[in-house]
Amino acid sequence: MSHHSAAGKIGSHASWARTADRSARTAPGRRAFMERFYDEVDPERVLPEAERELRAQSARKAYFSRLAMKSAKARRRKAETAA
């Protein structure tokens, strides 16, 4: 591990050790991440809030399912190459 990497890791751990409310600290990032799905399902913001939320949750699940599928494919390809 390089000096910069070690220093960054130490700083990160020290910062999180001083964080009383982890959820509050990460809330802005979670909100920003969900915005992409709101934009995807209702860019004009014409749907009722509850419907927009349901659709955004489905879009989020589809996003993570696609990531899982890509990951499985990459692991399979790596295992085939190693064999």
Residue pairs with C-beta under 8 A, 6 or more apart in sequence:
1 9
16 22
19 25
34 56
34 60
37 56
37 57
37 59
37 60
37 63
38 45
38 52
38 56
40 56
40 59
41 47
41 52
41 55
41 56
41 58
41 59
42 52
42 55
42 56
45 52
47 55
